[in-house]
Amino acid sequence: MNSFSRFRRKRKFGLLRGCLLLLTTLARPILVILAVSSAAYANPYLAKPGERSLTLRIATCAVSGGFVHLYTAIDNKLFSKYGLNFEHIYIQASAPSLAALAADEIQFLYCAADATLPTMASGIGGKIVASPLLKLPYVMVSRKEIKRPEDLRGKTIGIARAGNNLSERLSRAVVRRFNIPQDEVIIRPVGGSQSERFQAMRLNFVQAIVVTPPLDVRAKNEGFNVLYRLVELGIPFIYSSVHASGKMLRERPDIVQRVVAAFAETVYFVEKNPDKAKAAIAKAMRTQDQEALQASYDVYAREIVDRRMAVPERVVADTIEQARQSGINVRVKPEELYDNSFTAHLEKSGFLKELWGSELSMR
């Protein structure tokens, strides 16, 4: 090979190497952009590889189809990938549940916020960190002879217990809505659970009660009347909500954030997997009534869901003012009872947008 040929060959290899270096240099920022973009849309709340699961206790204050998101998450192990292992317990009524939360005997509580806020206003309990369900799902059902709300005159409405509790406040709201004098309706405590109150109506100890789906379907199937759907009252309302203990908020806000993210994903999972959601309700409610299960799913998985889960500040303030007017010693400001920073972080991180896509803006 003569010297000229060797020169041409070296020049050719030199140009090729230069082109490869140029392509590598140009490709590097593109790869960085892609990596950053991928990281931005990855779920930032998942447990780290090799991380041990943290065992926590979460309570519900009733047995209700309204807790379908928690039931479904536990049955389908949706918390596990967030590094959470929840022990689910049932504590009847909101006040004892909040006392357990305040003592950190439970770390989280899933309960109707409208039921917990009056007690929280007196300084007992933690904070609400997410509210997946808004609006009133309650229905007043009655015995056969009561065919319209005006027929409640001279009758008895069953409530959970004496004092300022949710079943009593809702029952009195219906009475006021139809301009029935309060002294013309008897409000009688008959038991803490909706099932206990349903049995009291069956035995005619009371003639009407306020329930949540699917008990309204059961009432209709047994020949009782669906008297009034309380959503028509137009009362601002916060239903199933995630409450965190003060200790968790102080010492493990990262875990609170994971719990809120897990609930957000569960809202999505429940909507996209109706059969699994209905199976979770069936297990918790111990029923295989398909009409009742479908009614529960329609209300709790679609009609009253808020995908962003932010606690409505104005509703909290209004609820606390109502509690004050009813004689409750309000010791804390409304803004001290909730913390929307965790749901705000879901928005800011892009997690919700990635989860729902364009569907997020539909609600």
RALIN-V231228 format. One record per pair of residues at least 4 apart in sequence whose ideal C-beta (glycine too) atoms are under 7 Angstrom apart, sorted by sequence separation. I is the first residue (numbers start at 1). GAP is how many residues later the second one is. D is the distance in Angstrom with one decimal. If there is no record, write none. Layout:
i;gap;d
I;GAP;D
I;GAP;D
//
This chain:
i;gap;d
1;4;4.7
3;4;6.3
4;4;6.6
5;4;6.4
6;4;6.3
7;4;6.3
8;4;6.3
9;4;6.5
10;4;6.1
11;4;6.4
12;4;6.5
13;4;6.2
14;4;6.3
15;4;6.4
16;4;6.5
17;4;6.4
18;4;6.3
19;4;6.4
20;4;6.3
21;4;6.3
22;4;6.4
23;4;5.9
24;4;6.6
27;4;6.0
28;4;6.5
29;4;6.3
30;4;6.4
31;4;6.2
32;4;6.3
33;4;6.1
34;4;6.2
35;4;6.4
36;4;6.3
37;4;6.8
38;4;6.4
47;4;4.5
67;4;5.8
68;4;5.8
69;4;6.3
70;4;6.4
71;4;6.2
72;4;5.9
80;4;6.9
92;4;6.9
93;4;6.8
94;4;6.1
95;4;6.5
96;4;6.5
97;4;6.4
98;4;6.2
99;4;6.5
111;4;6.2
112;4;7.0
113;4;5.7
116;4;5.6
117;4;6.1
120;4;6.4
142;4;3.8
147;4;5.9
161;4;6.0
164;4;6.9
166;4;6.1
167;4;6.2
168;4;6.3
169;4;6.4
170;4;6.9
171;4;6.7
172;4;6.3
173;4;6.3
174;4;6.9
180;4;5.7
192;4;6.5
194;4;6.1
195;4;6.5
196;4;6.6
197;4;6.6
198;4;6.5
199;4;6.5
211;4;3.9
213;4;6.7
214;4;6.3
215;4;6.1
216;4;6.5
217;4;6.3
218;4;6.3
220;4;6.6
244;4;4.9
246;4;6.2
247;4;5.8
248;4;5.2
249;4;6.1
252;4;6.6
253;4;6.4
254;4;6.7
255;4;6.5
256;4;6.5
257;4;6.4
258;4;6.2
259;4;6.6
260;4;6.6
261;4;6.6
262;4;6.3
263;4;6.7
265;4;6.1
266;4;6.0
267;4;6.7
268;4;6.2
269;4;5.6
273;4;6.0
274;4;6.0
275;4;6.3
276;4;6.6
277;4;6.7
278;4;6.2
279;4;6.5
280;4;6.4
281;4;5.6
289;4;6.5
290;4;6.2
291;4;6.4
292;4;6.5
293;4;6.3
294;4;6.2
295;4;6.6
296;4;5.8
297;4;4.9
298;4;5.8
299;4;5.0
300;4;6.7
301;4;6.5
312;4;6.8
313;4;6.5
314;4;6.3
315;4;6.2
316;4;6.4
317;4;6.4
318;4;6.5
319;4;6.5
320;4;6.5
321;4;6.5
322;4;6.4
324;4;6.3
332;4;4.5
340;4;5.6
341;4;6.4
344;4;6.2
345;4;5.9
350;4;5.6
351;4;6.2
352;4;6.1
356;4;3.8
1;5;5.6
73;5;4.2
79;5;4.1
80;5;6.8
91;5;5.3
100;5;4.3
101;5;5.5
111;5;5.4
119;5;5.4
120;5;4.4
146;5;4.4
152;5;6.9
160;5;5.2
164;5;6.8
175;5;4.8
180;5;5.9
191;5;2.8
200;5;4.3
201;5;5.4
211;5;5.8
219;5;4.1
244;5;5.4
282;5;5.9
287;5;5.8
298;5;6.2
299;5;6.2
311;5;6.4
323;5;4.3
332;5;6.4
346;5;4.8
347;5;5.6
73;6;5.7
91;6;4.4
100;6;4.8
119;6;6.4
146;6;6.4
159;6;6.8
190;6;6.4
191;6;5.6
200;6;5.0
201;6;6.9
220;6;5.6
282;6;5.9
324;6;4.7
346;6;5.0
60;7;5.1
79;7;5.5
160;7;4.6
175;7;6.4
190;7;5.4
219;7;6.7
248;7;6.4
249;7;6.1
270;7;4.4
323;7;6.2
353;7;6.0
101;8;5.0
159;8;4.2
201;8;5.3
248;8;5.6
352;8;5.8
91;9;6.0
116;9;6.5
146;9;6.3
159;9;4.4
191;9;6.6
60;10;6.6
172;10;7.0
175;10;5.3
190;10;4.1
216;10;5.5
320;10;6.0
198;11;6.5
282;11;5.7
74;12;6.2
97;12;5.3
159;12;5.8
197;12;4.4
244;12;5.0
281;12;5.6
198;13;6.8
74;14;5.6
97;14;5.9
157;14;4.6
320;14;4.7
113;15;5.5
190;15;6.2
278;15;4.4
281;15;5.2
171;16;6.2
190;16;5.9
89;17;6.9
94;17;5.5
194;17;5.0
198;17;6.1
242;17;6.6
317;17;4.3
98;18;5.9
113;18;6.1
188;18;5.7
194;18;6.9
242;18;6.6
316;18;4.8
168;19;6.1
208;19;6.4
278;19;5.3
277;20;5.8
94;21;4.3
98;21;5.2
194;21;5.7
242;21;5.8
316;21;6.0
94;22;4.7
98;22;6.5
102;22;5.4
316;22;5.9
102;23;5.4
152;23;6.7
274;23;5.7
95;24;5.2
101;24;5.2
102;24;6.9
277;24;5.8
94;25;6.2
99;25;6.4
101;25;5.2
149;25;6.4
98;26;5.2
53;27;6.6
63;27;6.7
98;27;3.7
153;27;5.8
162;27;4.9
311;27;4.2
56;28;6.4
58;28;4.9
150;28;5.7
152;28;6.0
157;28;6.2
159;28;5.8
161;28;4.6
54;29;5.9
149;29;4.4
159;29;6.9
160;29;6.6
311;29;5.6
53;30;5.4
54;30;6.0
55;30;4.6
56;30;5.7
57;30;4.8
58;30;5.7
59;30;5.0
60;30;5.7
61;30;6.0
154;30;6.4
155;30;6.5
156;30;4.1
157;30;5.6
158;30;5.8
159;30;5.7
271;30;5.7
310;30;5.2
53;31;6.5
54;31;6.7
59;31;6.7
153;31;4.8
160;31;6.8
161;31;6.4
270;31;4.9
271;31;6.8
51;32;5.2
53;32;4.3
55;32;6.6
57;32;6.2
59;32;4.8
61;32;6.0
138;32;5.7
153;32;6.8
156;32;5.1
158;32;4.2
160;32;5.0
61;33;4.8
152;33;5.4
310;33;4.7
47;34;6.5
140;34;5.6
309;34;4.9
46;35;5.7
47;35;5.9
308;35;6.3
46;36;6.1
47;36;3.0
61;36;4.3
45;37;6.1
59;38;5.4
267;38;6.2
158;39;4.5
171;39;5.6
308;39;6.9
70;40;4.9
170;40;4.9
267;40;5.9
59;41;6.5
158;42;5.0
67;43;5.8
158;43;6.3
167;43;5.5
308;44;6.7
264;45;6.2
118;46;5.8
263;46;6.7
59;47;4.6
58;48;6.5
61;48;6.9
158;48;3.4
57;49;4.4
58;49;7.0
157;49;6.3
307;49;6.3
57;50;5.8
58;50;4.2
59;50;5.2
60;50;5.1
61;50;3.9
156;50;4.6
56;51;4.6
58;51;7.0
60;51;6.5
115;51;4.0
156;51;5.6
157;51;4.8
158;51;4.6
56;52;6.6
58;52;6.2
114;52;6.0
155;52;4.2
157;52;6.7
155;53;6.4
307;53;6.1
61;54;7.0
112;54;6.5
174;54;5.8
152;56;6.2
174;56;6.8
177;56;6.0
307;56;5.0
306;57;6.9
143;58;6.4
170;60;6.1
173;60;5.9
143;61;6.8
146;61;5.8
146;62;6.1
173;62;6.6
69;63;5.8
143;64;4.8
142;65;5.9
239;65;6.5
142;66;4.0
66;67;6.4
93;67;6.8
141;67;6.8
140;68;5.8
141;68;6.3
140;70;5.2
141;70;5.9
66;71;6.1
214;71;6.7
218;71;6.9
138;72;5.1
139;72;6.0
217;72;6.9
138;73;7.0
214;73;6.9
238;73;6.8
138;74;5.7
217;74;5.4
218;74;6.0
238;74;6.4
137;75;5.2
141;75;5.8
214;75;6.9
217;75;4.2
137;76;6.3
139;77;4.2
238;77;5.5
141;78;4.0
147;78;6.1
149;78;6.0
214;78;3.2
217;78;4.9
237;78;7.0
144;79;6.1
146;79;6.3
149;79;5.4
214;79;6.5
236;79;4.3
144;80;6.7
143;81;6.1
144;81;6.5
146;81;6.4
214;81;5.2
142;82;6.4
213;82;4.8
214;82;4.5
236;82;6.0
260;82;4.2
264;82;5.6
141;83;5.2
142;83;5.0
213;83;4.8
260;83;6.2
141;84;6.5
141;85;5.7
142;85;4.5
257;85;5.2
261;85;6.2
141;86;6.1
213;86;4.9
256;86;6.0
260;86;6.8
139;87;6.0
140;87;4.6
268;87;5.4
140;88;4.6
257;88;6.3
264;88;6.4
268;88;6.5
139;90;5.3
140;90;6.8
249;90;6.9
261;90;6.4
265;90;6.5
139;91;6.6
264;91;6.7
138;92;4.3
136;94;4.5
136;95;4.7
135;96;5.9
136;97;6.5
93;99;5.2
136;99;6.1
92;100;4.8
92;101;6.5
136;101;4.6
135;102;5.7
137;102;6.2
134;103;6.6
134;104;6.0
134;105;6.4
133;106;4.0
131;107;5.1
133;107;4.2
132;108;6.0
131;110;4.3
130;111;6.6
130;112;4.2
128;113;4.9
129;113;5.3
128;114;7.0
128;115;5.4
129;115;5.0
127;116;6.9
126;117;5.5
127;117;6.0
125;118;6.6
126;118;5.1
126;119;4.4
126;120;4.9
127;122;6.1
114;123;5.5
126;123;6.5
114;124;5.5
113;125;3.8
114;125;7.0
113;126;7.0
112;127;5.1
116;127;6.6
129;127;5.9
112;128;6.2
113;128;4.0
63;130;6.9
110;130;6.2
111;130;6.9
130;130;4.8
62;131;6.8
129;131;5.7
132;131;6.2
110;132;6.0
111;132;6.7
130;133;5.6
108;134;6.3
109;134;4.0
108;135;6.5
132;135;5.5
108;136;5.7
107;138;5.2
104;141;5.0
107;141;5.1
101;142;6.1
104;143;4.6
101;144;5.0
66;146;5.6
65;147;6.6
64;148;5.4
65;148;5.5
65;149;5.6
108;151;6.3
137;162;5.2
164;162;5.3
137;163;6.9
164;164;6.3
133;167;6.5
137;167;5.8
135;169;4.2
134;170;5.9
133;171;5.1
133;172;6.2
134;172;5.0
66;173;6.0
67;173;6.0
132;173;6.3
66;174;5.0
84;174;6.4
132;174;6.3
83;175;6.7
84;175;6.7
131;175;6.6
82;176;4.6
132;177;5.1
84;178;6.6
131;178;5.8
134;178;6.7
82;179;6.6
130;179;4.2
131;179;7.0
82;180;4.7
131;180;4.8
79;183;5.2
128;183;5.2
78;184;6.2
78;187;6.4
78;188;5.5
73;189;6.6
78;191;6.2
73;193;4.4
69;194;6.3
72;194;6.2
69;197;4.7
72;197;6.6
69;198;6.1
72;198;5.2
117;199;6.5
121;199;5.0
76;200;6.1
54;201;6.5
69;201;5.6
68;202;6.1
117;202;4.7
121;202;5.2
117;203;6.4
72;204;6.2
72;205;5.0
75;205;4.7
114;205;6.1
118;205;4.0
117;206;6.9
122;206;6.1
121;207;6.1
122;207;5.7
72;208;4.2
75;208;6.7
122;208;6.9
123;208;4.3
68;209;5.5
71;209;3.9
121;209;4.5
122;209;5.7
123;209;5.8
128;209;6.4
71;210;6.4
118;210;5.4
127;210;6.1
128;210;4.3
129;210;5.4
121;211;6.2
127;211;5.6
45;212;6.3
68;212;6.2
127;212;4.9
130;212;6.6
45;213;5.0
68;213;5.4
71;213;4.8
129;213;5.0
130;213;5.5
45;216;3.8
65;216;5.0
121;216;7.0
120;217;5.1
65;220;6.3
117;220;6.5
63;221;6.2
63;222;6.6
68;228;6.7
65;231;3.3
68;232;4.9
68;233;6.3
66;234;5.3
65;235;5.6
44;305;5.6
43;308;6.5
41;309;5.9
40;310;6.0
41;313;4.9
//
